[in-house]
Amino acid sequence: MSENKEPHVAKFVYDFTEGNKDLKDLLGGKGANLAEMTNLGLPVPPGFTITTEACKVYLESGEEPAALRDEVSAHLDALEQRMGKKLGQADDPLLVSVRSGAKFSMPGMMDTVLNIGLSDKSVQGLAQQAGDDRFAWDSYRRLIQMFGKTVLGVDGDLFEEALDKAKEAKKVTVDTDLEAADLKKLVTAFKKIVKKEAGRDFPQDPREQMDLAIHAVFDSWNTDRAKLYRRQERIPGDLGTGVNVCSMVFGNLGPDSGTGVAFTRDPASGHQGVYGDYLQNAQGEDVVAGIRNTVPLAELEQIDKKSYDQLMQIMETLENHYKDLCDIEFTIERGQLWMLQTRVGKRTAGAAFRIATQLVDQGLIDEAEALQRVTGAQLAQLMFPRFDENTKVAQVGRGIAASPGAAVGKAVFDSYTAVKWSRSGEKVILVRRETNPDDLDGMIAAEGILTSRGGKTSHAAVVARGMGKTCVCGAEELEVDTKRRRMTVPGGHVVEEGDLISIDGSSGKVYLGEVPVVPSPVVEYFEGRMHAGANDADELVEAVHRIMAFADRKRRLRVRANADNAEDALRARRFGAQGIGLCRTEHMFLGDRRELVERLILADTEAEREESLKALLPLQKQDFVELFSAMDGLPVTVRLLDPPLHEFLPDITELSVRVALAESRQEPHENELRLLQAVHRLHEQNPMLGLRGVRLGLVIPGLFTMQVRAIAEAAAERKNAKGDPRAEIMIPLVGTVQELEIVREEADQVVAEVEAATGVELKLSIGTMIELPRAALTAGQIAEAAEFFSFGTNDLTQTVWGFSRDDVEASFFTAYLEKGIFGVSPFETIDKDGVGSLVKLAAEAGRRTRPDLKLGVCGEHGGDPESVHFFHEVGLDYVSCSPFRIPVARLEAGRAAITANGSDHR
């Protein structure tokens, strides 16, 4: 179902009867889906949508488009004629809601105002028309509260405090126990708050209310919380939001009315059934805000069977029509069911895999679409550890399993503290009665979210699922006191801020202290220790297995591993690696070999240097024998020594202290002194741009040839043992073809010597890393001496941007992300415009010189989902990543192939 990209048009307002679900760019997701439900003949209250184009004009110029007011007036007139009443008229007022609706769902991040059209006069007419004074005054106080906070910028806590005082005066605990007279007094109190805080009276003109609310919804696109959410979810900032003006239907007209949210399948598990929340005598914000605890949707069957049966039929219609899990908002007004919204619902990672395969089995989608319904990020979530079910840690509560995962951290009770502690390296759990959009900073910073109110459709649950964050909601037995920064659990135990707690988003359980974790069943499956069966974990494994099998059949990109030893190589192979794309030989020089490297660095004569290299040779050879054995039959790319030599020497400060102490005590310190002199000699202001990589091989005679000899002798030994070693030698940090030619000539000579000595023919390919801009720009020349390129995108990103990764990520990346300079760190997802352009240019130039040039990438980007798609597009042969990211890369490589073939149906 590819979405139509509507060109710029002069028309700014569409009736619900005019649009459809494919116009999300123009109408926003909510407006497009309201139109679609209207077209399907479902009971949608009449209304119209102001387009995202109008929002863009408003945000760019600060004024609404010139034609917008007249278009809104025309559509409002048509709505009034259809409804037989006028907006805000005194005797029988038409009331409308003004709601946001961007192309991509941003739950709770933008603004909504309900009951527009109520005033001191029309509230009397609404009461008379409804035959219910309490309902009318409740609706009016809601309008002033929402309008005051959303449109006029009044602190929402002031309204909440006034509401709490009204309940205290009445000696009741819930809003529904307030009577008409109480609510009438509350309206007066609310209007005084507006007058004092906003400096103006609450507007009595209904059209002014509507126009101001429309502008407020436009403005809410650029609130801090909306921008933060877009950055978190990687939603473009230039889309704008639609505005939906919809005739009001009321769920707060008494016990035969109510409001709810429903899912066509469980968004937490993917299982089919009746899932959702319902709240009698309430308006929609009461459900999603988690202010009042709901009842399960299944109980609606006993409360109002007619509406329940109709809702079940509509849910089936929508799921079959959208061919996906649907998230539905509805209201029942005195026994009449109304549909207020539908969208393809957010779901947990496990639910995404289960639902995709279920829909294939039902014949609603094909395997290609199923592959596009899941992501590498979701697969990565499924590979996280989970709590040990046999734990002896005390369980103190249980809520609703809203978003799965195993989260452990210190309890904190506000968003500010969550962010502050997280930045200090603490792991925290954000504990609230309920969350609201202002808590987004803390939700992002926390390991998990725990609330004492709300259900699977509350703000906390929906946002957490979208972020893949562990969440437990509605743990009613936990008494959360945010002012005193504490939580009281059954039995009277008090959890103070800073106390360690654990929450299980899969079971809803809450524990005191830290619960031990066990491996994910998905990891056990990839390691060959788990197979499909009958229980819930096995169902998930089966779904993952099916989708991975399809991805492997479809993908063009091969997936290799970054691995430096046999143990990592074997794990990578179990995870599906098709070779090693990067073996960092510097990791082999650590530990008990460091002394040999020190001797090499300190060598004053050629004989001393040769002696050190001779001692290192058999150790290196054994490393490669083990590695080639583990990856027998698959390519192994070995990168020759890359980092600066000073990294193998002691810290300069520590060594200076040792020398000074030895001198003061008149103790022997000749070796330490030589080391210190070597550290000073090798010191560089910027070692990452100094004596490293190929430069080491050219300056330290015999270093690279020793490594090449170890590789060649190990390969020969494996061949003699009937193995199939496929070694590839990679020269790092090449900036000019002459460097590569010199090293290659020496390497070829060594390989020839080993072949002659062993009688084994070796087919070792020699290539280079492309990690410098000059190498990318002269790739056509370098390809003359290279049989393969491997893009080292970590260093290439550093050298293209002029960044030192170890410094900049801590110093200014946060500010760059907050200011929108980066949508995401260029070290996390490849910078397509800059670094990516060089990759594309080098790939094309290299293949013009050598058509059979093998191309791969071995930076961290090789396991990043979005980057994998880019590498597919530019024609690379493989990506290489850490062992645990291999399944993610395999999945995304399959998705990239489907997308490239034009089969992305979403």
C-alpha positions, 0 to 999 in steps of 0.5 A: 500500500504505497502512500500517494505523495500529494503535490502542493495544492491550493485547497487547504480543507477536506471534508471527511468524505473527500480523503482516504488512507493514502493521503497521509502526507496531505491530511496527516494520519488521523485525518486520512484514516477518519476519511477512510473509515467514513468511506467504509460506512463506519459511524464516524462523527462528521467533520473536516481536516485542515491539511499539513500544507496549511500548517507548513505555511503557518509555521514558515510565515507565522500566519495562516494561508490567506484562503484558509479562513474562508475554506474553514467557514465553508466547511463549518457551514456545511457541517452545521447544515448537516448537523442541524445546529450551529457552533456554540448556539445558545439553545442546542449548540454544535460542539467540535473537537480540534485535534492534531494528526501528523503523518506519523503517529506521535501519541500525546506529543501535540495538542487537542481541545475538546468541547469547543463551542461551549460558553456561559450561554451555550452551556445552559442550552447543552444542559437542556438539550441533554437533560443533564446539568452535570454533564454540561458543566463537566464538559464546560470545565473540561474545555476551560481546562484544556483550552487554558493549558493548550491554547493560552499557556496556563500551567495545567497544575493550577487547574488540577489543584483547583479540581483536587480542592473541589473533591476535598471539599465534597469529600470524594476521590473521583471526578464523577462524584462531583455534582452539577453545582460543584462543577459550576463552581469549578468553572468559575474557579477555572475562569479566574485562573485563566484571567489571572494567568493569561491576562484575558477572559476565557473567550465566549465567541465559539469561532474565536475558540476554534480559530485559536485552537487551530493555531495552537495545534499548528504551534504544537508541532514545534513544542520541545516535547514534539521535537524531542519525540521526532528526534527519538523516532527519527521523524522528519521535522518538516512534515507539519500536522493536519488539524481535524475538526470533528463534531463532538460525541459525548462519553460523559453522559452517564452510565450508558455512555463511555469511551475506550481504546481497542486493539484488534490484537494484543499490542504486547504479545501479538495474540488474537483476542479482545484487548483494550480499555473502557471507561464509563461516563468519561471523555477520551483524555481520561483513558489515555491520560491514565487518570482513572483506571479503566476496565478491560474491554471484554467487560463492555460485553456485560455493560453494553452488549449491542455496542460491544458486538458492533465494535467487534464487527468493526474491528474485524472490518478494519483489520481485514481492510488495513491488513494489520493490527489496528489501534482504535479510539471510540466513544459510546453516547447513550448506547450509540457507538462512534469511531473517533480514530484508527491507525496501524497500532504500535506494538512490541518487538515480539508482537511485530514478529508474531503478527507478521507471520499470523497475517501471512498464515491468514492470507492477508499479506505475503512474505515480502510484506511480512518482512517489511512489517518488522525491523532490525531494531525490533529484532535487537530488542528481542535479543536483550536478556530477560529476568530469571523466572526462578528469582528469589528477589521479593516481588512487591507488586504487579501491574499491566505488562505494557511493553516487554523487557527486563529493566533494573535501576534506581527509582526516581520520581520525576523526569528531571531527576531521571535525566540528571542521574542518567547523564551521571551514569546511573540506571534509573526507573521512572516511577509516576502515578501516570505519565504525560507528554512533559515526562518524555525526557525522563522516559527516554533517559530511564531504563523503564517506566512504572506507573500506578495508574493507566492501562495498555492504552495509557500515555506511558504504555503507548509511548514506551512501546513506540520507543521499545522501552520496558513499561509496567502500568496500572500497578494499583497496589503501589502508592506513589507519592511524587512530592515526597519522592517515595513509593509505598508497597504492600506490607508498608515497605517504603521505596525511597528515591535511589532504591534499586527496583526491577520491573518486568514488562513481559509479566507486569511484575515489580521487584525490590532490588536487582533481579538476575537476568538470563539469555533471551530465547531468541539468542538461544535460537540463533546459537542453536540451543532452542527450537520451535515448540508449543509455549509462548517463547517458542512461538516467538522463536518460530516467528523469528525463524520464518522471517529470518529464513525469508530475509536470507533467501531474498538478501543480496548483501552477505553478512560477515563478522568483526571477530578477533579470535576463534571464540568470537568467530564460532559465535558469529558463525552460529549467528549466521556470519558468512565470514569475517570482515574484520580481524583486528590483529592489534587485539592479539598483541595485548596481555602477556604479549605486550612485553614482546611489543615493548621489546620491538619498540625499544629495539636499538638494532636491526638484530634486536628488532628481528629477534622480537619479530621472530618471537611474535611470529609463532604466536601470530601464526597460532592465532590465525590457525585457530581463526581459519579453523573456526571459519573454515570455508569462509573468507577471513579478512585480516587487518594488519596492525593499525593503532599507534605503537604508543598504545602498547606502552605504559601511560606516560604519567604513570611511567614518569611517576615510576621512574621518579620514584626509582630515581629517588630511591636510587633503585635500578630503572634502566628499562623504565627509563628506556620505556619513558624515552620511547613514550616521549619519542612516539608521543603525537598531538593527534595519534589517530592522524599520525604514525599508524596503519600502513605508515607503521608497516613502512616505517617499522621494517619487518612488522607487516611482513611478519604478520603476512608470513604468519597468515600465509603459514597458518593458511598453508598448515590448514590446507595441509590438514585438509581445511579450506582457509580463505584468507584476505590481507587488508592494509589499513589507512592507505591514502595513496596507491604507492603505499599499497604497492610497496606493502603489496610487493613485500607481501607477495614476496613473503607469500611466494616464499611460504608457498615454496617452503610448504609446497602449498598453493595459496590464493591470498587476496590483498586489499585495503581499507578505505577510511581516508577522504583521499583514498575515496577520492583516488579509489580508481588508482588504488584499485589497481593494486587492491583486490578488495575495498573494505570501508572503515566508516568509523575513521572515514566519518572522523576524517570527513567531519574532522571529529575525534570520536572519543572527544566529540560525543561527550562534548557537543554531540548532545547539543547538536542533536538537541538543536537538530543539526544531527537527526542521529549521530553520524557514528551510529547511522552513516551520513549519506550526504557526506561520508556516504557520498564518498563511499558511493564515489569510491565504489564506482571508481574502484569498479571502473578500474577493476570490475570484479573488485569486492566491496564491503564495510567493516565499521560500526555502521555495518550493523546499523539497520538504516545504514545497511539499506544504504550499503545495499543501494550503493552496491556493496557485496557485504557488511561486517559487524559485531557477532550479536548484530549479525541477525539484525544485519541479515534481516535488514539486508533482506528488507533492503532487497525487498525495498529495492525491488519496489515491494515496500507496501507500507 
